[in-house]
Amino acid sequence: MKTILFAHNYSKDSFSAMSYYFAHHLANIGHKVIFISHKPYFSEKKIIKTERGEITLYSWSSEKRPTSIADFIWYTKIYKEHKPDIIIGHFVGTNISFMVSKVLSLWKTKTYEHYHTLSNQILTDLHKVSLKQKLFFYRKKIFYNIFCDQIVCPSQLAKEDLEKFFGFKNNFVLLNPMADRFVTKEFISSDSISISFLGRFDPSKGIIELVQAFLKYKKEHLNSKIILNIAGSGSLDSEIKDLIVNNKAINYIGFLTYDKIDDYLNQSHFTIIPSIIDNLPTVGLESLMNQTPLLLSNNTGLSNYLVDGKDCFKFDPTIESIISLFDKVENHFDSYEQMSFEARKTFIEKFSLKSYCEDFSKAIL
């Protein structure tokens, strides 16, 4: 039996679910599991009973990001009480838990970090690399090489990005999973073709190119049946609103709460991901889970795991390529129903929690 500590969010929402369910999986096969949750925040220690084990659940010393001296002191007490053999980290809290555990264990604790956000994507959104950002990358490189035993990459593209920017080669690819919430696919009228975008309104997401391509396509194809739905928020919000003003073929929805995402995707014929650069976008997995095929940029890590014309249509994230994509969608819409079944099949085969838990267990135990 090993003691395994998670530093993530104890939640079934979005990709946090991978840690929630993996923690339960490890507890059920006999390991001692400690979970430090940033969100949601738990003011007191809890013991969570699983099917065949239990999880000891904490939150950090406050609801703020765990970066203070108080957090270091608090985690030191947690380490001394439980002495974890393995730590699995995502985002916030990884720095403290890894550093303290490595030092106090004399580097015996094994640490596994996740590389969710591509550095190339961060630079695309920033436009200009400041001295502060350069220092951030340098600090991250030092952290990876000193305090991380292995880094988990959610795609081959993430692996290549990690090695290019940080030179860290002790890594492996493990596809992010998604909790399966699928019930049934609702009937969608074929009087129009509903294409939906969901995500951040940032430069790397290709949202401006998408809107510009759609406006140009509709101008050139007056009888087009395509309707574009846009949901999300971000730095380009005002620019998008200016582009689409008074356009009846574009439905601007804005920010969606997580509980409304499944309905939004379920009521779409296709979900479009026009990213200039992206890792393994969560909305892509949620769309496949909801039996909604993808219109997918070749510049995403997800593109490597789908088949063009089967569970998706692929394209380059340029205005010209997106225009050609819209034409393909309209001319091949008779294949939509089969593509929707294939999308769901791909999700089950490649992005299930069961496969993730089994594969991750083999990698670390």
Secondary structure, 3 states (H helix, E strand, C coil): CCEEEEEECCCCCHHHHHHHHHHHHHHHCCCEEEEEECCCCCCCCEEEECCCCEEEEEECCCCCCCCCHHHHHHHHHHHHHHCCCEEEECCCCHHHHHHHHHHHCCCCCEEEEECCCCHHHHHHHHCCCCHHHHHHHHHHHHHHHHHCCEEEECCHHHHHHHHHHHCCCCEEECCCCCCCCCCCCCCCCCCCEEEEEEEECCHHHCHHHHHHHHHHHHHHCCCCCEEEEEEEECCCHHHHHHHHCCCCCEEEEECCCHHHHHHHHHCCCEEEECCCCECCCHHHHHHHHCCCCEEEECCEHHHHHCCECCCEEEECCCHHHHHHHHHHHHHCHHHHHHHHHHHHHHHHHHCCHHHHHHHHHHHHC
